[in-house]
Amino acid sequence: MYIIIAGGGIIGSHIASLLVQEGHEVTILEQSETALKNLQGQLDIRIIRGNAATPRTLKEAEIERADLVLAVTNSDETNMITCFMAKEMGAVTTAARIRNTEYSGYFVAPAKSPTSPRKIVRPKSLGIDVFINPETEAAGEIMEILSGFYSTPVENFANGMVQIREFKIESQPLAGTRLGELTLPKQSMI
């Protein structure tokens, strides 16, 4: 695959390293002279100095043949505009790192439940196929790990909206408590 990465900092260069190891062709777009110097000679990649959100830089990177554009600069706005421009200019798939929760709160997949509130903007309308909020992803992973200590996933239904879990509570304070006496989160059902 031909992959363009907008942002050659720590995240972008690490992703590039992993992708090169997997045999992908990678181009990094970066404005910072310091970041460019750090990248020089480290990886077998193409490096272009310029603003990834501009058509000129994207054309120079041969955006029309990009299978994937990853926008991981330090600017949410640059990442969003980069994805929009890349998609408009022919990139197959785009992904943006969006750290500001004010943005990410509005950029969610279409509601899975008819009662869920509708968000203002759908990511695809901005040319963003996938958006990543690192803090939210890390918190989700941590919660998944922690929940694994207390339960075992048994089965998922309805595209992950419903999950059956098995809990071992023999030595827990809940042992012997009747189901009707339990206080459960609103989303839980037994």
Secondary structure as GFF3:
##gff-version 3
##sequence-region A 1 190
A	DSSP	beta_strand	2	6	.	.	.	ID=ss1
A	DSSP	alpha_helix	10	21	.	.	.	ID=ss2
A	DSSP	beta_strand	25	30	.	.	.	ID=ss3
A	DSSP	alpha_helix	33	39	.	.	.	ID=ss4
A	DSSP	beta_strand	46	49	.	.	.	ID=ss5
A	DSSP	alpha_helix	55	60	.	.	.	ID=ss6
A	DSSP	three_ten_helix	63	65	.	.	.	ID=ss7
A	DSSP	beta_strand	68	71	.	.	.	ID=ss8
A	DSSP	alpha_helix	76	88	.	.	.	ID=ss9
A	DSSP	beta_strand	93	97	.	.	.	ID=ss10
A	DSSP	alpha_helix	101	104	.	.	.	ID=ss11
A	DSSP	three_ten_helix	123	126	.	.	.	ID=ss12
A	DSSP	beta_strand	130	132	.	.	.	ID=ss13
A	DSSP	alpha_helix	134	150	.	.	.	ID=ss14
A	DSSP	beta_strand	151	157	.	.	.	ID=ss15
A	DSSP	three_ten_helix	158	160	.	.	.	ID=ss16
A	DSSP	beta_strand	162	167	.	.	.	ID=ss17
A	DSSP	three_ten_helix	179	181	.	.	.	ID=ss18
###
